[in-house]
């Protein structure tokens, strides 16, 4: 069952900014679940802020995700008292489900959402939606990882957030910096087209929407935010992480099957001119050096808890993924998610070719000269690794990232 008390636009600008820029309409959705005690304060604060400072027409819609306390009663009371505040009730939980319901039915020019705790400073809202209203961008996100952001949160959440977004960038070639900040907006016509292809209805909804948008050639605008962690947050971190990893695997499978993008004519990025071989070789060497340092660090850390062979395999696997992603972006100038999974698979094969070459050289030395000293062994290993690195560079340049394969 779905109950809907839709708001009406705020068309009277007398109690807002001195001048209303135009008749462009922005709908702000506030998804809630069992927020009886904090909902009224947060909605009143948001309403007052927009009424006083926001230069466009706006709607505020409270989306109740099957709350079992008095949240719905509070939401309907606010909708009856404040214009333009409305409320929508859903019988099933899920932030993505609530956004899909309200955004899909919206008649606004731009749709947005923010968390009910207002952890993100509201001064970032106009910079969030302005590029969408001007047509400069298609989606916009608040980023807690932007260098201009001011963030207050505990080390546990900081570590989880940075690790998750690093994983997205390394494995999915994501170009955005913060997938899970509860402060996003999009042009309604674009969002509705994306919603038809997004499968998740819970916390991974945001990430899947952004990955799909990026793979479809849409422009994503990032805004630095002031953000303060809510100590009363009831998000199940472990379950959310597991669900996100499952979502990433599902999106990767769709991408491999050629279903990871939406056809939006006129929205694609222009073709990039690949950098020359000299610059590629320098970049490849820098990436290789950094990945070697990362490999040593990971090996030493893993060696504390697992045997040497397992530690070596883990460190090699992680650094191979990161190496391919880094070379994809910085050495060969490939951006966006299109083809990212294929690049990882083929980059892994190129890595294995180099590994077999270096391992075979050492094995051949031992077979030909069982009594060879450590100095000879080291010299052969260095030469073999140099040859393996050259082979890998040639394979990446001539096969994996060849411009004609784009």
N, C-alpha and C positions, 0 to 999 in steps of 0.2 A: 504494500500500500504506500502511496505517495501523497502527502498533503502539501499543498503549495499556496503560500501567501506571497505573491510576487509584489515587489515594491514598484513604485512609480518614480520616474526621474525627478531629480531636484531641479526644477526649471526656474525657480525664483532665486536670483542671486543676491538679494538684498542682505542676507545674513552671512554671505560668504565673502570671497575676495571682491575687491572694488569693481573689477571688470571680469566678466565671463568671456573666455577666449572664443567660444563658439558653442555649437550645439552637439559637439562630439560627446558620446556617452561611454562611460567606463563602468563596468559591473565588477564589484569586489565581493568575492565569495569568502566566507569564514567557515570552514568545516569544523564541526564540534562533535565531541562524544563525551557525555557526562561532565559537562562544564557548567553546571547549575550555579556554582558559587562565583565563578569568574566571568561568565558570559556578559552580564549586564554592564559591568565596569568597562570591559574591553570594547564592547560595541559603542557605548556612549563616548569613550575616548576617541575611537576611530571616527564616529559620526561628527563629533565636535571639530576634530582636526580637518576633515574634508570640508565641512561647512564653512570654516573660517579661511582656509588657505587654498583649496583645490580649485583651479580656474576652469574646470570642465564639469558638465553634468555627470552625475554618478548615481549608482545604486549600490546598496549594501545588502547582501543576501546571506543569512545564516543558514548553513546546510547541516541539519541535525542527522548524524549517522547512527540512527537507532539507539539513542540514549535511553537509559532505564531509570534516570533520576528525573528531576524537574526541568531539564534543559529546554524541552520543547515548550513548556508553559512560559518560561522566561523569554524565549525567542518570539513567541506569538504576542506577548505583552509589549515587547520592544517594537514589533512590527506595527502594532495598533497605535503606539504612541509617537514614534519617530518616522518622519518622512525624509528620505526614501529608504526605509529599512523593510526588508521582507524576510520570510522564512520558508524553508523547504524541509520536509521530514521524509527520511527514507527508512525502510524497515530493515535494511541490511547495512552492516558496517563497511568501512573502507573509504579513506580519503579520496582515492582515485575515483571511486564510484560516485561520491558526492560531487566532485568537480565535473565528471562526465555528464551527470544529470543536469546541473545548472548551466555549465558552459554550453552544452549541446542545445539548450532551449533559449539561450540568451539572444536578445536582439541588439545588444550593445555593439559599439565599434571595437572595443577592447575589453577582454575579460581578464581578471586577475584573481589571485587568492593570497591570503596571508594567514599565519597561524593565530589562533585566538589569544595566545598569551602575549602577542605583540612584542615578541623578543626582538624583532627587527625595528629599528627606529623609523618612524613614519616620514621623516624628512627625505627618505630615499624613494618615496612612492612616486612623486612627480617625475624625477629622473628615470624611474623605471618605465613609466607608460608613455612619456613624451616621444621617444623614438618610434614607438608603435603608431601613435596618432599622426606623426609626420610622414609615416611610410618608410622611414629609414631602415627599420628592422622588423622582423616577423615575430620573434619571441624575445622576452627580456627576463633576466633572472638576477636576483640579489646574490652576491657572492661574499661569503665570509672569508674566503681565501684570497681575495683581491688585496693587493699591496696597500690600497687605500682604505681598507676596512679596519674598524676598531671592534675587536671581539673579546668578550669575557666569558670563558667557559673552562671547565675542568680539564685536566690533562687526558683523562680517559676518552671523553667525547672528541677532544682535539685530535688524538691519535687515530680514533676510528674514522673520523671524517676525512682526514688527510690520506689515510691508507686507502679508503674506499675510492676517493677521487683519483688518487695515483693509479689504482688498479684500472679504473675506467680509461684513463689516458694511455696506459701501457698496453692494455689488451684490446680495447675497443676503439682506440685512436680518438677518444673524445677531445674536442677542442675547448669545451667549457670547463670552468674550474671548480664549480660547486653544484653538484646535482641535487642535493637534498635540502637546501635552504628553503624554508617555507615562505617564499616571497617571490612570486613569479607572475608573469602576464604574457598575453599574446594577442595578436590580431584575431578577432573572432572568426573571420572567414577561413583563416589558415588553421586555427585550432580545431574547428569542426572537421576539417578534412583529415587532420591527424588523428582525431579521436576514433575515427572509423577503423584505424589500423592498430591502435594501442590496446593490448590485451589485459594488462594488469589493472586491478581496481584498488590496490592498497598502496603501500609506501613506495614501491618500485615504479609507480605510475609516472612520477616526475622524470626519473631517469630514462624510462622508455620513450616518453614524449620527446625529450631533448635529443636522444640518440636518433630517433626517427626523423626529427626535424633537420638535424645536421646532415644525415645521410641523404636527405631530399634537397640539399643545397640551400636551406633557409638560413637567414642571418639571425644570430643569437646575440643580443646585446647584454653585457654584464655591467652591473652597478655595484660599487663598493657600499657596504652597509655598516651601520653601528648595530651590534648584536650582543645581547646579554642572555646567557643561558637561563632557562626557567628551571629552578630547583625542584618544582613540583611536576616536572614532565613524567608522564607514565608510559613512555614508549618502551616496549620490550626490545632492548638493543640486540640481544642475541638472536631472537626470532627475526627481527628486521634485517640483520646482516645475512642470515641464511636465506631469507626470501629474496633479498637483493642479488645474491650470488646465483640463485636459481633463475632469476629474471635475466641476468646477464647471459647465462648459458642458453636460455631460450631465444634471446635476441640474436646471439651468435649463430644459432642453428638457422634462424630465419634469414639472416644475412647470407649464410653459405648457400641457402636455397634460392637466393636472388629475390627475396621478398622484404628486404630491409629498408625500403624507401618508398616515398609517395610521389607520384608524378604530379608536379605543380608547375605548369608551363610558365616560363618567364622568371622562375625563381632560382635557377641554377647559377652556380658561380662560374666566372670566366675561367678559361683554361690557364693553367700556370705554365710558365716557361721553366723547364728543369734547369738546375744549375749545371755549370760546366764540369768536366771530369777532374780538373785540378782542384776546384773547391770541394768537390765530392770526396776526393781522396783525403784532403785535410780534415774535413768533417768526420769522415769514416774513422780516421786515426784517433781523433779526439774522443769520439763516442766509444771506440774500442778501449782506449786507455781508461776512461771513467768506468766502463763496465768491468774491466779487469780489477780495478780497485774494489768495486762493489762485490764482485765474485769472491775476492779474498776475505772481505768483511763478512759476507754471508756464510762462507765456508767455516770461518773461525767461530761464528755464533752457533751455527748448526752442529758443529763438531762437539759442542758441549753436551749435547743431548742425544745425538745419533752417531752411528759408526761413520768412519771416513768415507766409504763408498756412497752411503746414503747422503751424507753432507755434501759431497762433491756433486752428486746428481741433482740435488735440490738447488744448490747454488748455480750450477750450469743452466738448469731449466729456467730459473727466474731471470738470470741475466741475459739468456738468449731471447726471451720475450721482450725484455726492456730494450735490448740492443736493436732488435728488429724495429720496434716502435720508434726508437730515437732516430735510427737511420732513415726510416720512412719519412719522418717529419723534417729533420734537420739536414740530412745528407742529400736526399732525393726530392725534397720539397713537396711531398704528398700530404695533403690535409683532408679532413673529413673522414667519415666512416666507410665510405664506399670502397670495397675491396680489402678492408683492414684484416678480416679473418683470413682471406686467401694469402695476403702478404705474410701473416704470422706463420701459416702452415708452410708456405714455400721458403720463408726465411729459416724455419726450423730445419727443413731439408738441406738448405745450404750450410747451416751450422753443422749438421751431421756429416756432410761431405768433408768439411774441414777437420772435424774431430777424427773421422776415420783415417784421413791422410796423416795427421800428426801421430795418432796411435800406431798406425801401420809402420811409420818410419822408425819409431822406437822399438817395436817388435822385430822389425827386420834387422836392426842393429844388434839386438840380443841374440838373434838366430845366427848372424854372421860372425859376431865377435862376443861370445859369452863373457869373456874376461875384460871387456872394455871398461875403463875407469869412469868415474862420475863426470870428469871433465869432458870426455868424448860424448857421453850420454847427454849432458847438458847442451853441448854444441849442436848435436843432431836434433834435439828437441826444439831448440831455438830456431834452427833453420826450417824444421818441419812446420812449426807454428807460423813462421813468417810466410811460408808457401801456402799454408791453410788459410791465413788471413787474406792473401792475395786472391786465392780461389774464391773465397766467400765474397769479396768485394766485386769480382768479375760477375759472379752469379747474381748478386743483388742488382748490379747495374744493367746487365745484359738480359736478365730474365725476370726477376721478381718485380723490379720497379721500372722496367723499360717503358718509355712514354707511349709506344704504340699499343701497349696492352691496356691502356686506360680506357 
